Amino acid sequence: MSFGFFRTPTKPKPAPVEEREHVVAGRSLPLKIVENDRARRLTLRIDSGGRGLRITVPPGLRRGEVEKFLDRHQGWLEQRLAKVPNRPQVRPGIKIPLRGVPHRIVHEPSKRGTVTVSNDEHGPLLIAHGDRIHLPRRIADFLKREAKSEIEALVAKHTQALGKRAKAIRFKDTSSRWGSCTSEGNLSFSWRIMMAPSPVINYLVAHEVAHLKEMNHGPKFWKLCEELCPDTERCKAWLKRNGGALQSIAFE
């Protein structure tokens, strides 16, 4: 005799994922094919900034059907991606924003591998030291450090106002969302948000902290978000208009 309710529950298996490249109008993009038990049809999504493609498929679907689906939507992909700017590569001479202010990247190899903020007669600078090959990574690491310092302080401010605590704060380079909050109270943020203006950074943190109390996007959530960040509507609109350009910057 066995009693099912004494059995240790099994964890659900992660959805099978296939990753490969797909060429659209001469651009080779990462493609993820993800099986979802709840999917009843194929859905195609372009990641923010045109950084990749994702197809969600019902379980057990033959890959030949996926190829036909891609062929049928090739024209749609070309039209949509034509509106996405080419991914600017982080390198000396280009400008990237820091808290919304464009900074020109300067490479000074003679010093140790750090990044400093400065100014010259032409405006703000991000000066990257060390070997040229490591410059994109060093700029990305600099943004991560800035994000950790500023966002952790903003989380402390907003959680105190809300009367809730965050269990953990993590920083990622996500292509489809700027932040998230789990039911356990774990907050995640894209460090790329440090390129947005300071009020937008504050809005993003307020948005995710508000989820500690309201795990939805209903009226109560938005009311709470407005209380934490009165500039919510303007900042949300800014991120919708400009977020893709920030996501498109290549730090590889």
PAVOPA-518559 format. One record per residue (C-alpha): chain; residue in three letters; residue number from 0; y negated, x negated, z negated. Coordinates in steps of 0.02 Angstrom, whole numbers, plus 50000, padded with zeros to 5 digits. Layout:
! residues N
> A | Ala | NUM | Y | X | Z
...
! end
This chain:
! residues 252
> A | Met | 0 | 50000 | 50000 | 50000
> A | Ser | 1 | 49826 | 49934 | 50041
> A | Phe | 2 | 49655 | 49993 | 49996
> A | Gly | 3 | 49525 | 49962 | 50130
> A | Phe | 4 | 49379 | 49971 | 50010
> A | Phe | 5 | 49440 | 49813 | 49922
> A | Arg | 6 | 49431 | 49711 | 50082
> A | Thr | 7 | 49294 | 49586 | 50106
> A | Pro | 8 | 49177 | 49654 | 50240
> A | Thr | 9 | 49174 | 49551 | 50397
> A | Lys | 10 | 49011 | 49492 | 50469
> A | Pro | 11 | 48968 | 49561 | 50640
> A | Lys | 12 | 48999 | 49439 | 50780
> A | Pro | 13 | 48843 | 49370 | 50863
> A | Ala | 14 | 48807 | 49439 | 51035
> A | Pro | 15 | 48880 | 49332 | 51175
> A | Val | 16 | 48742 | 49235 | 51263
> A | Glu | 17 | 48748 | 49147 | 51431
> A | Glu | 18 | 48608 | 49026 | 51472
> A | Arg | 19 | 48566 | 48954 | 51642
> A | Glu | 20 | 48422 | 48927 | 51764
> A | His | 21 | 48357 | 49056 | 51888
> A | Val | 22 | 48238 | 49013 | 52031
> A | Val | 23 | 48094 | 49130 | 52069
> A | Ala | 24 | 47971 | 49084 | 52207
> A | Gly | 25 | 48010 | 48900 | 52185
> A | Arg | 26 | 47997 | 48904 | 51996
> A | Ser | 27 | 48155 | 48864 | 51898
> A | Leu | 28 | 48156 | 48966 | 51737
> A | Pro | 29 | 48277 | 48972 | 51591
> A | Leu | 30 | 48379 | 49134 | 51599
> A | Lys | 31 | 48470 | 49210 | 51450
> A | Ile | 32 | 48601 | 49345 | 51479
> A | Val | 33 | 48634 | 49434 | 51315
> A | Glu | 34 | 48768 | 49565 | 51282
> A | Asn | 35 | 48716 | 49708 | 51169
> A | Asp | 36 | 48840 | 49837 | 51105
> A | Arg | 37 | 48705 | 49971 | 51109
> A | Ala | 38 | 48647 | 49934 | 51286
> A | Arg | 39 | 48688 | 50069 | 51414
> A | Arg | 40 | 48603 | 49986 | 51561
> A | Leu | 41 | 48535 | 49817 | 51614
> A | Thr | 42 | 48357 | 49772 | 51561
> A | Leu | 43 | 48255 | 49625 | 51620
> A | Arg | 44 | 48112 | 49544 | 51524
> A | Ile | 45 | 47994 | 49400 | 51559
> A | Asp | 46 | 47955 | 49298 | 51405
> A | Ser | 47 | 47773 | 49281 | 51355
> A | Gly | 48 | 47683 | 49151 | 51460
> A | Gly | 49 | 47820 | 49157 | 51593
> A | Arg | 50 | 47923 | 49034 | 51492
> A | Gly | 51 | 48090 | 49113 | 51534
> A | Leu | 52 | 48189 | 49268 | 51579
> A | Arg | 53 | 48306 | 49376 | 51475
> A | Ile | 54 | 48431 | 49506 | 51535
> A | Thr | 55 | 48514 | 49624 | 51411
> A | Val | 56 | 48679 | 49693 | 51473
> A | Pro | 57 | 48812 | 49815 | 51409
> A | Pro | 58 | 48968 | 49727 | 51341
> A | Gly | 59 | 49100 | 49682 | 51468
> A | Leu | 60 | 48988 | 49699 | 51619
> A | Arg | 61 | 49045 | 49594 | 51766
> A | Arg | 62 | 48931 | 49449 | 51806
> A | Gly | 63 | 48930 | 49503 | 51988
> A | Glu | 64 | 48832 | 49657 | 51934
> A | Val | 65 | 48705 | 49544 | 51849
> A | Glu | 66 | 48681 | 49445 | 52009
> A | Lys | 67 | 48653 | 49606 | 52109
> A | Phe | 68 | 48530 | 49664 | 51976
> A | Leu | 69 | 48433 | 49501 | 51991
> A | Asp | 70 | 48431 | 49513 | 52180
> A | Arg | 71 | 48361 | 49690 | 52173
> A | His | 72 | 48222 | 49637 | 52054
> A | Gln | 73 | 48177 | 49472 | 52137
> A | Gly | 74 | 48021 | 49546 | 52217
> A | Trp | 75 | 47967 | 49621 | 52050
> A | Leu | 76 | 47989 | 49452 | 51966
> A | Glu | 77 | 47887 | 49364 | 52099
> A | Gln | 78 | 47744 | 49489 | 52081
> A | Arg | 79 | 47741 | 49477 | 51892
> A | Leu | 80 | 47757 | 49289 | 51884
> A | Ala | 81 | 47619 | 49268 | 52014
> A | Lys | 82 | 47501 | 49338 | 51882
> A | Val | 83 | 47559 | 49210 | 51752
> A | Pro | 84 | 47463 | 49045 | 51759
> A | Asn | 85 | 47563 | 48888 | 51793
> A | Arg | 86 | 47613 | 48804 | 51631
> A | Pro | 87 | 47484 | 48668 | 51594
> A | Gln | 88 | 47569 | 48511 | 51530
> A | Val | 89 | 47494 | 48433 | 51374
> A | Arg | 90 | 47427 | 48265 | 51432
> A | Pro | 91 | 47270 | 48157 | 51417
> A | Gly | 92 | 47116 | 48237 | 51493
> A | Ile | 93 | 47162 | 48421 | 51478
> A | Lys | 94 | 47087 | 48537 | 51348
> A | Ile | 95 | 47185 | 48645 | 51228
> A | Pro | 96 | 47107 | 48757 | 51096
> A | Leu | 97 | 47114 | 48723 | 50910
> A | Arg | 98 | 47066 | 48878 | 50811
> A | Gly | 99 | 46993 | 48946 | 50973
> A | Val | 100 | 46884 | 48794 | 51011
> A | Pro | 101 | 46933 | 48690 | 51166
> A | His | 102 | 46974 | 48510 | 51122
> A | Arg | 103 | 46996 | 48375 | 51254
> A | Ile | 104 | 47152 | 48268 | 51230
> A | Val | 105 | 47119 | 48081 | 51224
> A | His | 106 | 47255 | 47949 | 51216
> A | Glu | 107 | 47223 | 47790 | 51116
> A | Pro | 108 | 47386 | 47689 | 51117
> A | Ser | 109 | 47323 | 47545 | 51011
> A | Lys | 110 | 47340 | 47638 | 50846
> A | Arg | 111 | 47492 | 47709 | 50757
> A | Gly | 112 | 47566 | 47874 | 50812
> A | Thr | 113 | 47453 | 48004 | 50734
> A | Val | 114 | 47331 | 48137 | 50795
> A | Thr | 115 | 47151 | 48147 | 50735
> A | Val | 116 | 47008 | 48267 | 50770
> A | Ser | 117 | 46842 | 48194 | 50827
> A | Asn | 118 | 46690 | 48225 | 50938
> A | Asp | 119 | 46598 | 48135 | 51075
> A | Glu | 120 | 46446 | 48179 | 51181
> A | His | 121 | 46554 | 48301 | 51283
> A | Gly | 122 | 46624 | 48398 | 51136
> A | Pro | 123 | 46775 | 48407 | 51018
> A | Leu | 124 | 46923 | 48291 | 51042
> A | Leu | 125 | 47105 | 48280 | 50992
> A | Ile | 126 | 47145 | 48094 | 50989
> A | Ala | 127 | 47331 | 48053 | 51003
> A | His | 128 | 47387 | 47878 | 50956
> A | Gly | 129 | 47548 | 47785 | 50993
> A | Asp | 130 | 47657 | 47783 | 51149
> A | Arg | 131 | 47604 | 47898 | 51292
> A | Ile | 132 | 47779 | 47970 | 51310
> A | His | 133 | 47769 | 48046 | 51135
> A | Leu | 134 | 47596 | 48123 | 51156
> A | Pro | 135 | 47650 | 48306 | 51188
> A | Arg | 136 | 47766 | 48304 | 51037
> A | Arg | 137 | 47632 | 48227 | 50927
> A | Ile | 138 | 47506 | 48361 | 50975
> A | Ala | 139 | 47637 | 48494 | 50938
> A | Asp | 140 | 47676 | 48413 | 50770
> A | Phe | 141 | 47491 | 48412 | 50730
> A | Leu | 142 | 47479 | 48598 | 50765
> A | Lys | 143 | 47631 | 48629 | 50656
> A | Arg | 144 | 47551 | 48537 | 50510
> A | Glu | 145 | 47389 | 48635 | 50534
> A | Ala | 146 | 47488 | 48797 | 50539
> A | Lys | 147 | 47584 | 48758 | 50381
> A | Ser | 148 | 47426 | 48716 | 50284
> A | Glu | 149 | 47320 | 48863 | 50342
> A | Ile | 150 | 47451 | 48998 | 50355
> A | Glu | 151 | 47530 | 48963 | 50186
> A | Ala | 152 | 47358 | 48982 | 50107
> A | Leu | 153 | 47328 | 49146 | 50201
> A | Val | 154 | 47499 | 49212 | 50150
> A | Ala | 155 | 47457 | 49175 | 49968
> A | Lys | 156 | 47292 | 49266 | 49986
> A | His | 157 | 47363 | 49422 | 50069
> A | Thr | 158 | 47520 | 49435 | 49962
> A | Gln | 159 | 47412 | 49427 | 49806
> A | Ala | 160 | 47304 | 49569 | 49873
> A | Leu | 161 | 47460 | 49667 | 49917
> A | Gly | 162 | 47553 | 49634 | 49756
> A | Lys | 163 | 47707 | 49572 | 49850
> A | Arg | 164 | 47789 | 49402 | 49865
> A | Ala | 165 | 47857 | 49315 | 50019
> A | Lys | 166 | 48029 | 49239 | 49994
> A | Ala | 167 | 48005 | 49102 | 50123
> A | Ile | 168 | 47883 | 49049 | 50261
> A | Arg | 169 | 47949 | 48970 | 50420
> A | Phe | 170 | 47868 | 48903 | 50577
> A | Lys | 171 | 47947 | 48914 | 50750
> A | Asp | 172 | 47904 | 48902 | 50935
> A | Thr | 173 | 47951 | 49078 | 50987
> A | Ser | 174 | 47924 | 49142 | 51164
> A | Ser | 175 | 47926 | 49329 | 51134
> A | Arg | 176 | 47836 | 49360 | 50969
> A | Trp | 177 | 47701 | 49281 | 50863
> A | Gly | 178 | 47775 | 49322 | 50694
> A | Ser | 179 | 47909 | 49418 | 50603
> A | Cys | 180 | 47957 | 49482 | 50430
> A | Thr | 181 | 48134 | 49516 | 50373
> A | Ser | 182 | 48189 | 49647 | 50248
> A | Glu | 183 | 48227 | 49502 | 50128
> A | Gly | 184 | 48044 | 49450 | 50133
> A | Asn | 185 | 48058 | 49298 | 50248
> A | Leu | 186 | 47903 | 49271 | 50355
> A | Ser | 187 | 47906 | 49175 | 50518
> A | Phe | 188 | 47758 | 49121 | 50624
> A | Ser | 189 | 47736 | 49034 | 50791
> A | Trp | 190 | 47638 | 48874 | 50760
> A | Arg | 191 | 47553 | 48903 | 50928
> A | Ile | 192 | 47442 | 49031 | 50840
> A | Met | 193 | 47337 | 48884 | 50781
> A | Met | 194 | 47263 | 48881 | 50957
> A | Ala | 195 | 47192 | 49056 | 50929
> A | Pro | 196 | 47024 | 49088 | 50843
> A | Ser | 197 | 47028 | 49089 | 50652
> A | Pro | 198 | 47005 | 49279 | 50637
> A | Val | 199 | 47158 | 49304 | 50748
> A | Ile | 200 | 47261 | 49185 | 50640
> A | Asn | 201 | 47208 | 49284 | 50488
> A | Tyr | 202 | 47255 | 49448 | 50575
> A | Leu | 203 | 47429 | 49385 | 50618
> A | Val | 204 | 47462 | 49334 | 50438
> A | Ala | 205 | 47395 | 49500 | 50372
> A | His | 206 | 47506 | 49592 | 50498
> A | Glu | 207 | 47665 | 49506 | 50442
> A | Val | 208 | 47622 | 49515 | 50256
> A | Ala | 209 | 47591 | 49703 | 50277
> A | His | 210 | 47773 | 49716 | 50333
> A | Leu | 211 | 47826 | 49662 | 50159
> A | Lys | 212 | 47777 | 49837 | 50106
> A | Glu | 213 | 47794 | 49937 | 50267
> A | Met | 214 | 47938 | 49882 | 50379
> A | Asn | 215 | 47876 | 49982 | 50528
> A | His | 216 | 47724 | 50009 | 50638
> A | Gly | 217 | 47680 | 50181 | 50576
> A | Pro | 218 | 47510 | 50247 | 50517
> A | Lys | 219 | 47536 | 50182 | 50339
> A | Phe | 220 | 47570 | 50007 | 50407
> A | Trp | 221 | 47413 | 50002 | 50514
> A | Lys | 222 | 47308 | 50070 | 50372
> A | Leu | 223 | 47374 | 49932 | 50260
> A | Cys | 224 | 47343 | 49803 | 50397
> A | Glu | 225 | 47162 | 49862 | 50411
> A | Glu | 226 | 47140 | 49845 | 50224
> A | Leu | 227 | 47201 | 49665 | 50229
> A | Cys | 228 | 47109 | 49625 | 50391
> A | Pro | 229 | 46965 | 49742 | 50437
> A | Asp | 230 | 46955 | 49654 | 50607
> A | Thr | 231 | 47132 | 49710 | 50652
> A | Glu | 232 | 47094 | 49806 | 50813
> A | Arg | 233 | 46984 | 49671 | 50890
> A | Cys | 234 | 47104 | 49530 | 50845
> A | Lys | 235 | 47256 | 49627 | 50905
> A | Ala | 236 | 47169 | 49656 | 51072
> A | Trp | 237 | 47123 | 49471 | 51086
> A | Leu | 238 | 47302 | 49417 | 51059
> A | Lys | 239 | 47365 | 49542 | 51187
> A | Arg | 240 | 47241 | 49477 | 51318
> A | Asn | 241 | 47255 | 49291 | 51283
> A | Gly | 242 | 47423 | 49263 | 51200
> A | Gly | 243 | 47514 | 49232 | 51364
> A | Ala | 244 | 47399 | 49086 | 51407
> A | Leu | 245 | 47435 | 49004 | 51239
> A | Gln | 246 | 47622 | 49031 | 51262
> A | Ser | 247 | 47615 | 48952 | 51435
> A | Ile | 248 | 47555 | 48781 | 51374
> A | Ala | 249 | 47699 | 48656 | 51391
> A | Phe | 250 | 47728 | 48534 | 51248
> A | Glu | 251 | 47892 | 48464 | 51317
! end
